[in-house]
C-alpha cells in the first residue's frame, strides 16, 4: 500500500485506487493557514499575496483541459475549513481502515 497526495491522483494517476479522499478548504482558509505557518500576520500583504496565488492556481487547475481539479466521483470529500488537523487525520485513518477491511 501507499499514500499519494496531489490534485489529480484519484482521477488520473490512480483512478482505481481503493481509498480516495479529497481534502477541501476554501482559498481563504488555506491562505490563513499558510500565512500563519510562515509567520505572517493574517491580513498582511504577504497573506493577501498567498490568497491571490491560491485563488489563481485553483482557477487555473479547475479550468485546465487535462486532469482538471475535481474530486473523483467515488472519493470521500472532507471539508476542513472548521476542522483541527487532528480531526482531519482521524477521519482519514478511519476511512482507510474501513476500506482495508
C-alpha positions as CSV (number, residue, x, y, z in Angstrom):
1,X,0.0,0.0,0.0
2,X,0.9,3.6,-0.4
3,X,-0.3,7.1,0.2
4,X,-0.2,9.7,-2.5
5,X,-1.2,13.3,-2.5
6,X,-1.9,15.5,-5.4
7,X,-4.6,17.3,-7.3
8,X,-5.2,14.5,-9.8
9,X,-4.2,11.4,-8.0
10,X,-7.8,10.0,-7.7
11,X,-9.0,11.0,-11.1
12,X,-6.0,10.5,-13.4
13,X,-3.0,8.8,-11.7
14,X,-4.8,6.1,-9.8
15,X,-8.4,6.1,-10.8
16,X,-8.9,2.6,-9.5
17,X,-7.5,3.2,-6.0
18,X,-9.4,1.5,-3.2
19,X,-9.5,4.6,-1.0
20,X,-9.8,8.1,-2.3
21,X,-10.0,11.1,0.0
22,X,-10.4,14.6,-1.4
23,X,-9.5,17.3,1.1
24,X,-11.2,20.6,0.5
25,X,-10.9,24.0,2.1
26,X,-11.6,27.5,0.9
27,X,-8.8,29.5,-0.6
28,X,-9.4,32.0,2.3
29,X,-8.8,29.4,5.0
30,X,-5.9,27.8,3.2
31,X,-4.3,31.3,2.9
32,X,-4.7,31.9,6.6
33,X,-3.1,28.5,7.4
34,X,-0.2,29.1,5.0
35,X,0.4,32.7,6.2
36,X,0.3,31.5,9.8
37,X,2.7,28.7,9.1
38,X,5.2,31.1,7.5
39,X,4.9,33.6,10.4
40,X,2.9,36.3,8.5
41,X,0.0,38.2,10.1
42,X,-3.5,37.5,8.8
43,X,-4.4,40.5,6.7
44,X,-0.8,41.3,5.9
45,X,0.5,42.0,2.4
46,X,2.1,38.5,2.5
47,X,-1.2,36.9,3.5
48,X,-3.0,38.7,0.7
49,X,-0.4,37.6,-1.8
50,X,-0.7,34.0,-0.7
51,X,-4.5,34.3,-1.1
52,X,-4.3,35.7,-4.6
53,X,-1.9,33.0,-5.6
54,X,-4.1,30.2,-4.3
55,X,-7.2,31.7,-6.0
56,X,-5.3,31.9,-9.3
57,X,-3.9,28.4,-9.1
58,X,-7.3,26.9,-8.2
59,X,-8.9,28.7,-11.1
60,X,-6.2,27.5,-13.5
61,X,-6.3,23.9,-12.2
62,X,-10.1,23.7,-12.4
63,X,-10.1,25.1,-16.0
64,X,-7.3,23.0,-17.4
65,X,-8.5,20.6,-20.2
66,X,-6.4,17.7,-19.0
67,X,-6.8,16.4,-15.4
68,X,-8.9,19.3,-14.0
69,X,-9.1,19.9,-10.3
70,X,-12.2,17.9,-9.3
71,X,-12.9,15.2,-6.7
72,X,-13.2,11.7,-8.1
73,X,-16.8,10.6,-8.1
74,X,-16.0,7.8,-5.6
75,X,-13.9,9.9,-3.3
76,X,-14.8,10.8,0.2
77,X,-14.7,14.6,0.4
78,X,-13.6,16.2,3.7
79,X,-14.3,19.9,4.1
80,X,-11.6,21.1,6.5
81,X,-12.3,24.8,7.0
82,X,-13.6,24.4,10.5
83,X,-11.6,21.3,11.5
84,X,-8.5,20.8,13.5
85,X,-5.7,18.9,11.9
86,X,-6.0,16.0,14.4
87,X,-9.7,15.7,13.5
88,X,-8.9,15.5,9.8
89,X,-6.3,12.9,10.4
90,X,-8.8,10.8,12.5
91,X,-11.3,10.9,9.6
92,X,-8.7,9.9,7.1
93,X,-7.4,7.0,9.2
94,X,-10.9,5.8,9.9
95,X,-11.8,5.8,6.2
96,X,-8.5,4.0,5.3
97,X,-9.2,1.3,7.9
98,X,-12.8,0.9,6.7
99,X,-11.6,0.3,3.2
100,X,-8.8,-2.0,4.2
101,X,-11.3,-4.5,5.9
